[in-house]
Amino acid sequence: MANGHKYFGSIRLLPKAYPLLSASVLTVMSLALAIAIKGWANHWNFANVKDYTDISLNTFLGVAIVEFVYVLYQLYFLEDKIASFENAVSALKQEDAALFQGISSHIDAKALLIRKMAIRNHDQHNVTHKFLKVFHYHGMPAHDAVREAIVSLARNFSVEDDAISFDSEFLSREMYQNFWRALIAAQIQRRHVGAPDLVVRITHSASVKLWKSPQFEMLYILQKKFLEEHGLIYRVLLRGQNSADHVTDYAAVIERMTDEGIKAYYLDVGKSIGEPMQDYILASFGDQHYAIIWRADLDVHGHFGSIKGSEIKIGLSRCMEYWTGWEGVMVLLDKKKKKPDPHLTGFLALTPDDDDFKIMKELP
């Protein structure tokens, strides 16, 4: 139906906004036609022709024509309204369909999430059940030994609403890997909804040789994946006055991290901080704030080259101590940026550009 008019396209020239004017014009045209008929009949002397020139009759015919045209106009106007109504109904149906599709997609996503949670909980329940079976046995030396080891590990756990801590190098590495997986998942979700990219700020003040260990390869892989999803990682490697690591060790690690896409910087802090024996990650998910802390331990060489355990702080108030420490690191890095050390070259001399430094200094 072109422009919503299928049946009355031939009378579209009628001015819809002026129906009275249309009626007046048609009346005058009818009277003119009556006069013309009278003149034509007189000219040809049609004696037997019925006299249609009677002014009253022609006036009646003119009014009848006007009424008929006015009815056609009303039908034309009604059809226009019907077409507008049909268009509105069609638009509403499309809007309802889009809304329904959105709700359906949301329900599907929630159902998938619930299914994954159910599978995960089921798997964890099975693993936990197998793990706790060791407590079913008594008076058996091997089972007793394993049970005592588990109890000793559990004694080192402290779990609160806003903090978790434990002592275990293996669990620390596992927890770190799982936390990076969570960061990757969060970054993917943020890209999907158009939210700002996640920014992770990290210090490292224990032995830098930890990052040259094969056990840390998985962390490199996970952090590279996070970067591929457009996340940002800023890491500052701190070297204290008593560090046993040579600056060349730092240069090699920074080169590897830079190749992976991590924005890593070297900072000689001298005595500006205490004995360098911890590292921490600062990560914020909107209004969720986390500080993940490694506690370093003395290795066989008497240096802080191994991991003793970890702490997790949850919430801005619990993380503020580490944000304050990060601010102090930014002050020292700013001094290095403004007054470069002539003895530092290559990767050791790297400093963030103005844009990166602005992001690094942002606080929640």
N, C-alpha and C positions, 0 to 999 in steps of 0.2 A: 504494500500500500504506500504509494509515493507520498511522503510528507503527511501520512495519516489520512489521505482523502482518496477513496477508491471510487465512490459513486457520483460525486458532485463536483468533479474537477472542472467541469465546463462552466460553472458559475462562480469560479474563484475571483473573477474581476469585480464582483460585488463588494463594495467597501463594508467589511464586517463591522467596523467601528461606528458606521453611520447608517443604520437601518431606516430611519425616518427620511433621511435625505434620498436614499434609494427609492423609497415609496413615492416621494414627491416627484422625482425625475420621471418615474414610470407613468405616473398619472398624466403629466404634461405630454409625454410621448403618446399616450392613448388618445388624448384629445386631438393632438395633431393628426393622428391617423384617421380619426373620425372626419375631420375637415377634409382631408385628402380624399377619402372615399366619396364624400358628397360632391366634391369638384369633379372627380373621375366619372361618376354616374351622370351628372349634368352634361358633361362634355360629350358623352356617347349616347345620350338620350335613351338610356335603358328604362323604358317605361314600365317593363314588367319586373324590373329588379326590385326586390324588397328594399324598402328604405331603411338602410342601416346607419343613416346619418343623423338619426334622431339624437339630439344632444343628451337626453336622459339615458337612452339605451347605451350610448357609447361611454357615458360617464360610469354607468354600472359595469360595463365590460372592463373599463380601465381599472376601476377599483377591484374587480374580481381578479384581474391579472396581477395587480399589486399584491393582493392577499396571497395569491398562489406563489408568487415569487418570494414573498416574506416567509411562507411556510418552508419553501426550499432553503431559504437562508437559515432558518432555525435548524433544519435537519443538517445542513452543512456545519453550522456552529456546534451542534450536538456531536456530530461525528468527530470534530476537532477535539472536543473535550474527552470523548471516548478514547481517541488515540493517545492523548496525554495521560489518561488514566492507565491505559495499557502499558505505556512506557514506564510509568511510575511503578506499576506492579512488577514489571520485568526487572527493573533496577532493584526493587526490594527483594525479589527472589534471588537475584545474583548476590546481593549483600548477605542474605540469609545463608546461601550456599557457602559463601566464603567464611562466614562465621562458624557454620557447622563444620567446615573442613578444618578450621583452626582449632576448634574444640576437640574434634576427632584426633588430630595430630597430637594435641597436648595429652589426651587420654592415652594414646598409643605410647608416647614417650614415657609417661608415668608408669604404665603397665610394664614396659620393658625395664625401667629402673627397679620396680618392685620385684620383677622376676630375677634380675641380677642380684638384688639384695637377698632374696630367698635362697638362691643357689649358693651365694657366698656364705650366708649364715649356716646353711646345711653342711657345706664343706668344712667350715670352721668348727662346727659342732662335732663332726666326725673326727677331725684331727685332734681336737681337745679331748674327746673321749678316749682316743688311742693314747694320747699323752698321759692322761690321768690313770690309765690302767696300771701304771707302775705302783700306784698307791694301794692297789688291791692285794699286793703280795707282801708277806711279812715272813721274817725268818729265813729269807733267801739272800745270801750275801751280794750277788750282782744287782738284784732289784733294790736292795737296801742302799747300795752305794749310789745308784742313779737317783733314787728318791732323795737322798741327802744332798746330792749336788743340785737338784732342782730346788729344794728348800733353801739352800744357801743363796742361789741366784734370786729367788723370790724375796729374800730378806733385804736385798739391795734395791728393791722397787719401792718407790713412793708415788702414790697416785692421788691427786686431788682434782677438783673441778677445773682449775686453771693452771695446773702444773703436773708434769710427770718426769720422774728421774729414775735412772737405773745405771748399774755398772755392768758393762759387757761390751767388749770390742766388736764381737760378731753381731750382737743385736743393734749396736750403734750403726754399723754399716748397713744392715738390713733396713733399719728404720729410715736412714737417710735416703736409700734407694726408693723406698715406698713413698716418702714425702715428695721426692722429685716426680714420681709417677702421678701423685696427686696434683702437683703444680702443672704438669703437662695437661692433665684432664681439665683442670680449671681454665687454663689458657685456651684450650680448644673451645670450651664452652663460651668463653668471653668473646672470642672471635666470631662465634656463631650468632651471638646476640648483638654484636657491635659494641661491646664494652671496651674500655681502655685495656691495653696490654698489661700483663703482670710485670712488675719490676722486682727483682730479687737482689738484695744487697748482702754481701758476704765479706767477712774478714777471716784471715787465716794467720794465726800467730804461733802455732806449733811448728814442728819441723816440716819444712817444705818438701822433704823427701817422701813424705806420705803420698804426695801426688805423683811420685815416680814409681809407686808400688803397683804391681799387677792387680792387686785387690781393689784399686780405685778406678780401673778401666770402666766398670759399669757406670760409675758416676759421670765419667766423661761422656759416655754414650747417652745417658739420660739427659744430661744438661744440653748436649747438642740437639737432641730431639725437642727439648723445650725452646731452644733458640729457633729451630726450624718452624715452630708454631708462632713465631714473632714475639716471644717473650724476651725480656732483657735481663742480663746477669752482669752485675758489677762486683768484682772481687778485688780486695786489696790485701796483698801479701805483706805482713808486718815482720820485720826483722829486728829483734831486740839486741841490746848490747852483748848479751851473753849467749847469743845463738851460735851453735856449732856449725851451722850450714854456711857454706861459702856463697858469695853473691852470684857465682856462676850457676849454682843450683837454682836460684830464683829466676835467673835469666832463662834457663832451659824450660822451667815450668811455665813461665809467662809466655814464652814462644809457643808452647803446645796449646795453652789455653786460648791465645790469640788466634791460632790456626783453627780452633774449634768454633770461634765466634764469640768467646767470652771476653768481656772488656776487663782485663786484669792489669793491675798496677803494683809496682814495688814501692815500699815505703820503709825507710830505715828510721825507726822510732827511738833508737838509743835507749835512754832511761825514761822516756816519756810514758811508758806503761810498765806495769809490773812484770814479773817473770812471765814470758809468753807461753802460756800453757792452755789456751782455749781458743776456739773458733766459734763463730756463730753466724747463722743465716737469719736475716730479717725479711719476712714476706708478709704481705697484707692482701687479703681477699675482700676488697670493699671495706666492710666494718669488722672483718675478722683479722686479727693480728697474731702472728706467731714469731717466736724467737727459738731457733733450734741450736742448741749449744753442744759442742764437743768438749769433753774434758780430756785433755791430753795427759799422758802418763810417761814416766821415765822409761826409756827403752834400755836395752842391755848395755848401751854405751853411755848411759847416764844423761841422755838428752830427752826432751819431750817429743819423742818420735813415734809414739804409739797412742792408741786411744784407750782411755780407761772407761768412759761411759758417756752418757748423754743426758741432757735436760731439755724439756720442752716447756716453754712459757706460752700461755694462751691469754689473749686479751691485752689491750693497749697498756693498762696500768702495770701488768707484769712484764711487759716488754720494754717499758720506758727506760729502764736501766741500760739496756743494750742500745736503744736509740741514742741515748746520751753518749755512750761510748762511740757510736758511729759518728756523731757530730764532732767529737774530739779528733777522730781519724780524718774527717773532712778538713778540719782546720790545718792539720799537718800536711795533708795532700795539697791544700791551697798554697801553703808556703813553698812546697816543692815546685808547684806550677809557676808561681811568681818569681822564684829565685832558684833556678835549676842548679843541681850539683854538677860541677864540671867533671867530676870523677865518674859519673854515671853515664853510660852510653848504651845504645841499642835498646833492647827491651826494658832494661832497668830504668831508662830515662823517660819511658812513656808516661804521659799525664793525660787526663781526660780533656776533650775539647769543651768549649763553653756550654754547648747543649747537653752533653753527657754529664758535665759537672753540675749543671742545674738540676737534672733529674736525680743525681746521686744525693744531693743535699735536701731533696724534698722530704718532709716529715709528715706522718699521718695526722 
